[in-house]
Amino acid sequence: MPSIPHSPLASAYFRFLQLAKAVESLPDGVPMDANESALLEAVVLRWHEGQPMTVREAISLASLGSPATLHKRVTRLRQKDMLSTFSEPGDRRAKFLIPTQQALDHFDQLGRSMQQAHGIQAA
Amino acid sequence: MKRSLGVLSQWLLMTAASAFLFIQFFRLNAWLFSWLEHAQGINWVFLPAGFRVLLVLGMGLPGAVGIFCANLWLDTDSIGAQGWLSVLLTAAASGLGPWAIKYWMESRQLLDRHLHHITASRLLHFVLVYAVVNAVLHQTIRWSFDLSNSKPWLDVWPMFVGDAMGALAILYTVKFSLTWLRQRANKRA
C-alpha cells in the first residue's frame, strides 16, 4: 500500500477533507423522530440489498403508517437531506429513494457508537 | 535538496495563506461586530476564532505560524504602548496555543495527525478546550503586563464566549454551505 503523502499541501488537503466530513456531521437541531428513523432504516436496508425502494413502495409500508402519513415523512426526510430520488433513464415514472451522504454519515456514526459501546463492554 | 525546497515553498505558501485569511477575517469581524466589543481586543463574537480552528487543524504548524505572524502584524501599532514582549506572547498564544492543544489531543489519542478519526464531538471538544485555553492565556498575558487596567477574572468570560461563538458560527456556516452545495448538486443530477 502506498504511504501517506508527505507533501505539506497534499496532507493539508486530505486533512481539510476529513474536517469537512466532521463539520457536516455536526448536530443541527433537526433530529429525526422515531417514525422518520424507522422509515429511513427501511429505505436504506432495501438500498443496501441492491434493490432501492420506489416512492410508491415506501408509502405502501402499512406497518409504518398510512400512505398520506408516509408521503409526508418521505417529504420531511428529503427536506432534511436524508433521502434523495433518482429515476432510471428509460423509465422516468418510477422514482427510487436512495440515502444521501448525510444519511450515510448518520449510519456511519451509529456504527461507530455501537463499536464504542462494544469496546466499553469488553473492557 | 530540490524536494526540501519544494516542501519549504509549500510550507511558506500555507503560512502566508493562513496569515492573509486570518487578517481578512479579523477586519471583517471588526466591521461586522464592533458594536459587540467588550474591551479593546475582546469581542462577544470573534469570527477569526473559527478560522483559527480550521487553519490549525487543517494546515497544522504552518497554519499556526501564519496566525502568529498575522497577530504580530495586526499588533504592530501596539508595540510602543504595550512593549514587544507582550505583543510577541499574545501572538504566540493566538497562533501556537491552538496548535499546542492539537498536539496535546494527539498525545492523548483524541485526535490523530491526519485527522483520520475526527468526529463532530471531537471537533466540538477541540473548540471548547481551545476557547478556554485561549481566553485564559490572553488574560494572563494582559494581567502580567498590566495592560489597560485589565481585569482578567471579568474579561476572560467575554473572550471565552467570543471565541466559542465565533468558532461555532464559522463551523456551522461551513456545514450549511456544504449541505446546500450537495443538495444543489443532487438536484442537478
Interface residues (C-beta under 8 A of the other chain):
Chain A: I4 H6 S7 P8 L9 S11 A12 F14 R15 F16 Q18 L19 A20 K21 A22 V23 E24 S25 L26 P27 D28 D81 S84 F86 T100 Q101 Q102 Q109 R112
Chain B: G6 V7 Q10 W11 L13 M14 L54 L57 G58 M59 G60 P62 G63 H114 L115 H116 I118 T119 A120 R122 L123 L124 L171 Y172 V174 K175 F176 L178 T179 R182 Q183 N186 A189
